[in-house]
Amino acid sequence: MVESGFSSPRHDAFPAGLRVLVVDDDPTWLKILEKMLKKCSYEVTTCGLAREALTLLRERKDGYDIVISDVNMPDMDGFKLLEHVGLEMDLPVIMMSVDGETSRVMKGVQHGACDYLLKPIRMKELRNIWQHVFRKKIHEVRDIESLEGIEHYHMTRSGSDMVDDGHLLGGEDTTSVRKRKDAESKHDDKDLNDPSSTKKARVVWTVDLHQKFVKAVNQIGFDKVGPKKILDLMNVPWLTRENVASHLQKYRLYLSRLQKESDTKNSFVGMKNMDPPTKDSTTGFGLHNTVNMIKDDSSNGSYSFSVKNSIVQNVDIKGYEGDRKGMTSVAGANSKGALSIDIPNPRKAKSSQISFDHSLASVDSGVNFPSFNSSNPDQYSWREIPEIQFKQECEPLPLENGFGQLPLPVPQHHIQTDYIKPAPSISSAPSITEKEATSSSIEVKPLYEEYRSNHVKQLSPTEAVDFLPDQSKSQTLNNQVFEPISATTSTMRSQGISLNCLADLEFAQRNLNEDLQICWLQAQGDCYATNNGLQDLQGIEYNDPAPIYEIPFHLYDAPRFDHEHLFDPTEYSAIDQGLFA
Amino acid sequence: MERNPIRRQLANMRQSLFDQGYLDEQFIQLEELQDDANPNFVEEVVTLYYRDSGRILLNIEQALERKPFDFHKLDGYMHQFKGSSSSIGAKKVKAESTLFREYCKSGNGEGCMRTFQQLKREYATLRKKLEAYFQLARQAGPMETACRPK
């Protein structure tokens, strides 16, 4: 009788059976929480000691979806446990305590807790915890799908390169599929027609693996580390650069907390999971990607990244234009583009591309803003963002096919949120930024034109300016700012993109940019078909003038912020070569 | 409303525990968790609470015997005790532990001692009242504990 109220039939599939590990030294609470969670139809494991919990988690690596832990425990501080779980298992952790002091809660959040519940804990709070698992799941699925999607195309087209990886990913996964099954099955069939593409191989950072990692980091020296170097040193065949990069990110956070560094950094990265969406920020978001795209290119030499980013932009725009057909064709075309571009193997054999790419990207950023150059070094701080963008590649699919049916109110919002947040947190006074940015864009022109004429066809920034005579300075600026970026994209893509892709893209472009973009489009559309992501952005801006203000300062300030706080000399040297060579 | 005198008495007894401030809404939460799978859930939890918290009180007792007071340690124990007391909704006990912790923070040993004595009294009183309540509930039959009076 009492039971019936707790799980609505609609939710029977997903949240039911959520595997929760509860850690509390208080047996009374353990008993209550167990009962509450069972009433929520969750699978509960209880544990009175933090060390025991850690053992359980290590033994059954994929045995739990979420951990709820008390903060104060005699054998191990709850924060310590939280850190271990975050580093080794990558599970969402909810902290709980009878103590609601802001400083304590903040400590929990800084250590990576996805939530902080105050005792006495209510049933309704526990019933809701599945959202943390689900949120993580969305990110992971997106992450892997985008990655594997590229690989998959790669496989089918060029044959053998990625077979090993594909096999590994498919094989290792059987245990972890179960819990994601529900979220995935909805879009599984429509996805990439490859069942393995929706599965993911989550790297479980075992103690051994983590020790290898730490050893590698120490060997390289902490201020010189980069994911690639670590990967080489670790010598674990199935581990990918992305795995290492993501772990390195966490590890750095972990260390930075230990060093009690300024909070800014923590909050900057930490926020990515938990901020409410705002619609207006979409534009800012898109631009953000653009920035990252450059950065990412310059550090990785991986073309596939930039391609994905442009897809992201398209995805983003979808909300505005609602033309699904156009969207899909763009995405498809882009993926193909990615294929032919990242020729041998995006992870290993990059050598030839790297140098080329570096020079490309850095010329590009040099053109953008003089100050931008100095902000490129902070690669690692951005590393996370490109990864996130990855995930978004598959957005059109989950959004349209599956996630809409799941209890997620506004999926698109949800997805955009996370990446928007960092920008506002960075922002400074817009007026100043605008001015500065404008002036730099003026300087840029000649350089930029030169650059383009060397590599690509004329884009003519002036034309863009003329074309938008009534718009404010900042809008003009946007054009200026964008063009260099788009030039990079197109330069890179033009290497590999086949003509039929161009046709698709152009078609999509026309759909996307009806009003003011046509002129611009004609000027560059044919040869720079891949620019559509950027143009889309402009389209949005035009319709909705408010966000325009955000754009310059995201673009301009975000890097500066990073430069101050998150400096990575390794990456800097790489870029340096490109810049001054 | 209730025809059965025992049930009526039970309802009154329960209500007075709330009215007199011994219990808070957490106790109602526990009642709501009681179902066919755990027909005596509330009583089990309360029993467990008294067994476990007694151990913590003993720790505090011992710590208070040692002078000078280790306020940090005392605060830690009391935090634990408070968390535990919140589980059954022992409102008065919880209030005393909050006060105790404040004294710990201000380094008031005298206040700690005084509050601890008061806390133990409240703790014992609640125990007696709850024991009487559960005993009566058993007499009244299983229905009473499963559905709380409207």
Boltz contact constraints between the chains, C-beta under 6 A:
constraints:
  - contact:
      token1: [A, 2]
      token2: [B, 35]
      max_distance: 6.0
  - contact:
      token1: [A, 3]
      token2: [B, 35]
      max_distance: 6.0
  - contact:
      token1: [A, 26]
      token2: [B, 83]
      max_distance: 6.0
  - contact:
      token1: [A, 26]
      token2: [B, 84]
      max_distance: 6.0
  - contact:
      token1: [A, 27]
      token2: [B, 48]
      max_distance: 6.0
  - contact:
      token1: [A, 27]
      token2: [B, 52]
      max_distance: 6.0
  - contact:
      token1: [A, 28]
      token2: [B, 48]
      max_distance: 6.0
  - contact:
      token1: [A, 28]
      token2: [B, 49]
      max_distance: 6.0
  - contact:
      token1: [A, 28]
      token2: [B, 52]
      max_distance: 6.0
  - contact:
      token1: [A, 28]
      token2: [B, 84]
      max_distance: 6.0
  - contact:
      token1: [A, 28]
      token2: [B, 87]
      max_distance: 6.0
  - contact:
      token1: [A, 29]
      token2: [B, 87]
      max_distance: 6.0
  - contact:
      token1: [A, 31]
      token2: [B, 45]
      max_distance: 6.0
  - contact:
      token1: [A, 31]
      token2: [B, 48]
      max_distance: 6.0
  - contact:
      token1: [A, 32]
      token2: [B, 87]
      max_distance: 6.0
  - contact:
      token1: [A, 35]
      token2: [B, 33]
      max_distance: 6.0
  - contact:
      token1: [A, 98]
      token2: [B, 82]
      max_distance: 6.0
  - contact:
      token1: [A, 98]
      token2: [B, 83]
      max_distance: 6.0
  - contact:
      token1: [A, 98]
      token2: [B, 86]
      max_distance: 6.0
  - contact:
      token1: [A, 119]
      token2: [B, 83]
      max_distance: 6.0
  - contact:
      token1: [A, 119]
      token2: [B, 86]
      max_distance: 6.0
  - contact:
      token1: [A, 120]
      token2: [B, 26]
      max_distance: 6.0
  - contact:
      token1: [A, 120]
      token2: [B, 86]
      max_distance: 6.0
